[in-house]
């Protein structure tokens, strides 16, 4: 607490200097005005002399203040004494004019002198509210000249009672100025302390939020590992008998529910911490809408609801935006409509207009025939976790985050998400966006859409690594495949199983990948960290490498960079990033490291098999291009 008081005291000197420097022009204007007023009484020569003297004092202040304004807050004793000296000199020169007014102007001049002194005293208080020493240095000459008022009144042969009244008035005013100045100093120090405490609390809250976000991200990353194992194991438990299928489906549904809740929680945390970003890439808008309808058609049929789309044929095909986040918002709104609509239909109505100079204004409306909402429910609709308070979560499920996240995502894209509803009239959610036109020449890769978060996401094709120079001796490896093979050798190569390397520091993840891909006839090698993976890559040639991104010692991105730069037998092998970090900057970092594809945890059979198929198709297409 003592150090805090010292810090405030040190900064108060600098604050007073800054305040006086800012009021320098005001003092010069006041001096010029006073000079004009007194010139008829004292003459031009005296006025010019006084103005020159006052300007000299102002110049002294500038010289003393300049290093303080440029330097640190801590001031030496000598520098503080210099500040007090120039403030005292400035006040003395200005206030000394009151003596001349009394001497030459008599009673009228005295009235002018008293008014001038009271004005400059109040100005001195205002210009040094945080430093009591500077305030006293400025007030001392003015108080001295003001206390001389009864003597001047007596010198003018005023009656005794009038002299006593003048003395009492001067003393009372001086006392009032002293009390006011003291209170202003205390109030200013209190404000500074409160501001410092508020700033400290803000920084502490930001650190706490950052720690909370980091903690949730770490927990989310760890939770995805068992969720992935649950989903992978459930996929392999499906059997011909109905009971086993039902049990496996129950496990799968529970795993997907856990994943959805975890994704909502992590998205909400990222948005609250200001770490959520959106990207702009070319995508096929019509394809995205078709995939969204396909995802929800089975749910609608199971509930006996009609699911319609209107206006899709008039929508543009090629646009630029964050397809994953737009689809996430539409899926959240469709999920909300499905959840609360018991009968009738759900309609996805879409419209588009050209938006100059080169874009489209898009409108998505999700209209349901549900129970509708009251005005109070509408007011709280986008409040995170609000539905848990009303018992909606217990009846319908969910975390109460989907709509809040959707509105925040649309805000990040520069759009709007609004809702209109009334009891018994259903609900209408409207999303308005402006998206630039996409590049029709850009190849748009269809992404496996297995859940609301697009588990598999393609990256821009990475630049092929530089071939190893012929002068460098290759590392020990199996015999390379011949460039030109006989038909028999080609058939034999086709019969060979896919050779995969799975790199992950969690054994449960490695086992989950094996459980999914081994039934396809893949030959799987595993590695528990990046260093072991590099060793395995020197011992055998692999068709595809599945690489976990977060690993101790050597993470997946650095392992991939070393693999690409090493020029070994797997320098050109496609690497699929496997991670729970799905932010655009994380995807870009994977791409920059040389990874060719991206699969999000928790791993599921459709996502993993889709990623493998995509990478193999790309490899085959690249080989055909090179052969041509």
N, C-alpha and C positions, 0 to 999 in steps of 0.2 A: 504493500500500500504506500510505503514511503517512496519507493522508486516511481510510482505513478504520480505522486504529488510533485516530485522533482521534474519529471517529464512535462507535466502540465505547466510548471513554473517556467521551464526553459522555453517551451513553445509559446508561452504568453508574451514573452519579450519580442519574439519574431512576429507574432500576430499583431502586437501593438505597432511595430515598425511598418508592417504591411498596411495597416489601417491608416497610419499617418501619411504614408507615401501616397496612398490612394486619394487622400483628402488634400494633397498639396495644391492642386488646381483650385479647389474650393477656397483655400486660405489666400491664394494670390488674388482671386476675384474679390474676396471680402476686403483685402487690403486696398485694392484699387478703388472700391466703392467708398471706403472710409476716407481715403486720400482726397477724392473729389469733394466729399462733404466738408472736410476741415480746411480745404485750400482757401476759401474766402476769409477764414478767421486767422490762419497762421501764415498765409502767403505761399507763393509757388516755390520759393527757394527752400523753405523749411520742409515742405511736403516732399520735394524731390530728394532731399537729403534723407528723410525718413524712409522713403520707398527704396532708395539704394541700400540703406542699412538693412532693411527687412529682406531684400532680395539676397544680400550677402549671407544672412543667416539661413535662408532657404537653401542656398548652394551648399552651405556647411552640412545641412541635414542630408542632402543628396549624397555627399561624399561619405558621410558616416554610414548611411543606410545601404549603399550599394553592395558592399561585401556581405552584409547580413542577408540581403534579399537573394543573393546568389549562393551563399554558403549554407552549411548545416544549421540545425536549430540550436545547438549548444553554443553559448556565447561566453567569452572570457569576462572577468571582472572589469578589465580596462574598457572592453567594448561596451559593457553596460553603463559604465560611468560616462563614456562619450555620448551615448544615447540620451542620458539624463541631462547632460550639459547642453546639447543642442536644443532639446525640448525646452529647457529652462530659458535659454537665450531667446528662442523664438517667442515664447510667451512674454518675456520681459520687454522685448522691443515693441511688440504689438500693443501690450497693455500700457506702456509708458506714454502713449499718446493721450491717455486719460488725464495725466498731469497737465499737459499743455492745454487740454480743453478746459480744465478747472482754472488754470492761470489766466487764459485769455478770454474765455467765454463767460466767465462768471457763473451765475446760477444756471443759466440756460446751457452753458457748456458742461456744467456739472451733471445736469440731467442726461445729456448725451453721453458723458463718460460712464455714468452708472449703467445705462442701457447697454453700452458697448461691452463693458466688463461682464455683465450678467450673461450676455449672449456668448462671449468667447469662453466663459466658464462652462456653460452647458456643452459647447462644442468640444472642449477638452475632455469632458466626461465621456461623450459619445465616441471620440476617437481613441480612447485607451481603455475600453471596457474590460479587457482581460489582464491588464498589467497595472497593478496598483501603484507601483513605483513611478511609472511613466505618467500616470494620471496626476500624482502628487507633484511631479516636476512641472507639469503644465499648469496646474492650478495655483501653485505657491505664489508666483508673481501677481497673478490676477487677484487672489485673495488679499495680498498685501496692499495693492492699490485700492481695492474696494474698502478695506478696513480704514483707509485714510479718509474716507468720505466725511465722517463727523468732524474731523479737523478742518477740512475745507469749508464745511457748513459754518463752523464756528468762526473761521477767518473772514467769512462774508457777513459777520455780525448778526447771525440768526439768533432768535431767542433761545434761552436754555432748554425749554421743553422740546423745541423743534430739533435741537442738537441731540438730545437724548433719544428722541424718536428715530432720528436717522441712525444713531449708533445701534439701537435695538434692532431696527430693520436689517441693517448690514450683518449683524451677528446672527440673527435668525436665518437670513438667506444663506450665509456661509455654512451654518450648521445643516441646513436643508441640503445644500450641495454636497457636503461631506457624507451625509447619510445616504443620499441618492447614489453617489459615486460608489460607496462601499457595497450597497445592495446590487448595483449593476455589475460590479466585479464578481461578487459571489454568484449572482445569477449566471454570468457568462461562464465562470469556472464550472458551475453545476451542469450547464448545457454541454460544455466540452467533455466533462466526465461521462454524462449520459450518452453522448455521441460515441465516445470511445468504448463504453460498455456495450452499446448496441452494435458497433462494428465488430467487437470481439465476439459477441453472441452470434452475429451473422457468419463470421468466419468459422466459429465452432460448429454452427449448424451445417455449413457447407461441407466441413470436414466429416461431420457425422453422416451427412447424406452420401458423400463419396464413399465412406467406409461401408455404409449400408448397401450402396449399389454394388460395391466390389464383393461384399459378402454374399449378396443375393446371386450375383453372377457366378461366383465360385460354387455356391450350393446348387444353382441351376445346372451348372456344368456337371457336377457330380451326380445329380439326380437323373440326368439324361442317360447315364450309363445303365443303372438298373431298369429304367423304363425301356431302353432299347433291348435289353435282354428279355424282358417280359414279352415285348411284341414279337421278337424273333422266335422265342420259344413257343409262343402261342401259335404262330404260323406253322410250326412243325408238328404241333399236337393235333392238327385237324385230321380226322380219320373218317372212314366210311360210315361208321355208326353215328346216329343222330346225337346221342348223349355226348360223345367226345367232341363232335363239332360244336355243339352248344356251349360246352365248357370252354373250348378254345376261343370261340367268338366272344364269350363273356370276358375272358382275360384280355383279349385284344381291345374290346370296347373300353375296359377299365384303363388299360395302358394309354390309349388315345385320349381318354378324358383327362388323365393325369398330365399328359403332354400338353394338351390345350390349356389347362389351368396354369401350368408352369410357364408356357409361352406368354400368356396374358400378363402374368405377374412380372416377368422380366421386361416385357414391352412397357408396362406402366412405370417400372423403375427407371428405364432408360429415358422415357419422356420426362419424368420428374427431375432427372439429373441433367436434362438438356443434351443428352447424348444420342438421341434418336435422329437419324438423318434419312433422307429419301434420295434416290438416284434417278437418273434420266437415261433410259436405254430404249432402243427401238423394240417394239413388240407388236404382235398382231392382236388388235383389239377385238375383232370378231371371234378369233380363236379363243381368246380369254373368256369372252361371254359364253361361248358354247361349252367350254370346260366347266364354267361355274354352274350352268344349268344342268349339265350332266351329273355333277357332284350331288346336287340337291334333288334330282328327279326321283331317285329311289326313296329318299326320306319322305318326299311328298306323297308318293304312292302308298307307302306304309301307313301314313296317317289318313289316307283317303282324300287328300287335297289335290286340287288342280294347280299345276305350275305352268305359267304362261310367260312368254317374252314378246314384247311389242316393239317394233322399230329397229330390230337388229339389222335388217337388210340395208337400211339407210346409214348405218354407222360406217365411218372410215375404217380402213383396214390397218394402215401403217401409221402409228403414232409413237411418241417418245415420252416415257414416264417410268415410274416405278411399278412395274406390273405386279410384283409380289405384294406390295402394300395396297394397291388398288383392289386386287383380288381379295386380300385380307379384309378390307372394309366391306366389300360386297358380301363376302361369306359371313361376316359378323351380322350384317343387316338381314341376310337371308335366314341365318340361324335364329335371330330374334323373332322374325316373322313366323318361322316354323314352330317355334317354342310356344307362342301365345295364340296361334290360330288353330282352332279345333275343327272347324268345318268351313267349306267355301273354297276360296282360291287365293293364290299369291301370284302377283304379276310383277315382273321386272320390265319396266317401261324405259326405253332409252331413246335419246334424241341427240342430234349433233348439228352444229352450224359452223360455217367457216368463220374464223376469228383472225382479223388482220393483225400483224402482217403475214404470218405463216403458221397458223395453228387452227385448232378446233375448240369450240365451246361445247362441252359434253354435259349431258344431264342424265342421271340415273335415278329412277324412282322405284322403290320397292313398296308395293301397295298390298295390304293384307285385309282380310275380312274378320279380323280378330275382335276382341271386346272393346278395343279403343282405350283411351286414357283420359283421366281427368286433368284439369289445369295444374293441380298440385303435383301429379305424377309427371307431367311434362316439364315442370320447373326443376324437378330433381332427376330427370332422366339420364343426363350425362354426368352425374356425380359418381365418382368411383366408389365401389363397394356399397352403393346406396340400396340396392335390391336385397342385400343380406339383412338390412335392418327391417325390411317389410316382410320377411319370410318368403320372398320370391325365390331366393336361391334354394331353400329347402324344398319347395314345390316343383320348380322347373329346372334346377341345377344352374351351374355357372358361378362365376366369381363376381359379377357385377362390374366388370372392367371393359367388356367388349365395346360398348357404345362410347364410353369415354375415350378409349384408345382410338376408335374410328374417327371421332371428331378431331382429336389431336393430329392424327395422320393426315387428314384432309386439310387441316390448317397448315401443316408443314408443306403441303403441295400447293398452297395458295388458293385452295377452294373453300367450299362451305358445305356443311352437313346440317340440314334442318329437318324438322318433323312437324306434321300437322295431324291432329287426332282429336276425337271426341268420343265420349262413352257410347258404345253401341254402333259406331260408324267405322271401326277399323283404324288403321294407322297408315300414314304415308311418309316414308323417309326419302328425302331428296338430297342427292350428292351432285354438286355442280363443280366442274373442273375445267381448266383451260390447259390443253396439252399441245405441244408443238407437233407439226407433221413429222412423221418418221421417214427414214430413208428407204425407199422401195427396193433399192439395190442391196440393202443389208440382209444377209441371211438370218432369218428368225428361227431359232431352234425351239422345237416344241419340248416343253419341260413336263416331266411326270408330275401330275397333280394328285397327290395321294391324301392330302389333308388340307386344312385351312391355311397352312403356312408354306405351301410349296416346298416340300422337304428337299427335293433336288433342284438345284439352280445351276444353269450353265454359265460358264465364264467365256469371255472373249478368247478365242484360240491363242494359246501362248506361242511366242516366237520359238522356233525350233532351235535347240542348242547347237553351238558350233561343233562341227565334226572334229574328232581328235586328229591332230597332225600325224602323218605317216612316220615321222622321225621319232615319235614318242612310243616307247615300248608299251603294249597293252598289258593291263593287269590280268592275272590268271583268271581264266573263265572257260566255260565250255566252248566247244568248237562252234564258230559262227555259222549261221545258216548260209548255204550257197546262194549267190545272186541268181544264177540260172539253174533251176532244178528240173530233173526229169519228171515225167508224169507220175511215176511210182513214188518218187521222193515227195512230190507235192501231195499225193494222197496220204502218204504217211504223216506228213506235217499236219494235214487237216484232222487226222485221227488223234493227234496228241492233245492231251487236256490243256486247258488254259492254266498257265502258271502265274499265280498271284502271290504278291507279298503283302501281308497285313501287318502294319506297324501301329502299335497302341500300347501305352504303359499299363492299361487295365486289362487283366486277363479275361474278365467277363466280356469285354468288347471284342477281343480276338476270338473268343469262343462263339460269340453271337454271329460274327461274320462267317466263321467256318460252318456254323449250323445252317446258315442261309445258302451259302454258295457251294458247299461240298456235294449236296445232292445233284448239282448241275454237272458234276464230273470235273470240277476244278481241282488243280493240284495247288495246295495252299501252304505257304511258308510264313511263319510269324516272326516278329521281332518286338522286343519289349521297349526299345528306345531307339533314338536316332543313330547312335554309334553302331549298335548291332545291325540296324537296317543297312547302313553303308557297307558293313562287312558282308552281309548276305548278298548285296548287289554286286560285290566283287566275285562271289562264288557261283552265281547262276544268272541266267537271263530270264527276266519276267515279262509277261505280256502287259500286266497292269499292276500298279502299286497303290494300295489304300493306305493313306498316311494321316494319322492323328495329328492335329495341329498343336495342341497343348500337351507337351511332354517335358519332364524334368531334364536338366542338363542341356540337351540339344532338341529344340522344338521341331515340329514338322516342316515349317517354312525354311529354317536354316538347313535342315537335312536335305530338303529338295534342292536348295541352292548349291550345296556341296556336291550333290549327285549330278546336277547339270554341269557344274564347272569341272568335275573330275574327269570327264571324257571316258568313263568306263563303259562296260557293255550295256548298262542300263541308263546311259546319259539321255537317251531319247525316249525312254519308257514313259507312257502316260502316268501321271500321278493324280490320284483323286483325293482332295482334301476332305477329311472327316472331322467335323468339329461342331460344337454348339454355338460358336460365335458367328452369327448370321448378319451382322451389320455390314453395310456396303464397304466401309473401310477395311473390314476384316477380309471380305471377298477380294477386294483389290490387292491387299497384301499377299493373299494366296496366289493370285494371278501373277503378281510381280515376282514371286519366288519361283515361278515356273510350273505351277500346278495347272492341270488342264480341266478340272471339273470340281464340283463342290457338292458334298452331301452333308445334310444337317443331322446332328444327333437329336433324339434317339434314332438309331438305325432301324429301318423296317424293311421287310423283303421287297416290296415294290420299289422303294427308293433305291436300295442297293443294287437290285437287278437292273433297274432303269439306268442308273449311273454306269454300270458295267456295259450295258448294251450301247449306250450313247458313246462311250469312249472307244469301244471296239468299232462302231460304225465310223467314227471320225478317223480312226487309224486305217481302216480299210479304204476309206475315201482318199486319204492322203497318199496311201500306197498306190492306188489306181492312178491318181494324178501324176505321181512321180514316174510310174511306168509309162504313161502316155507321153 
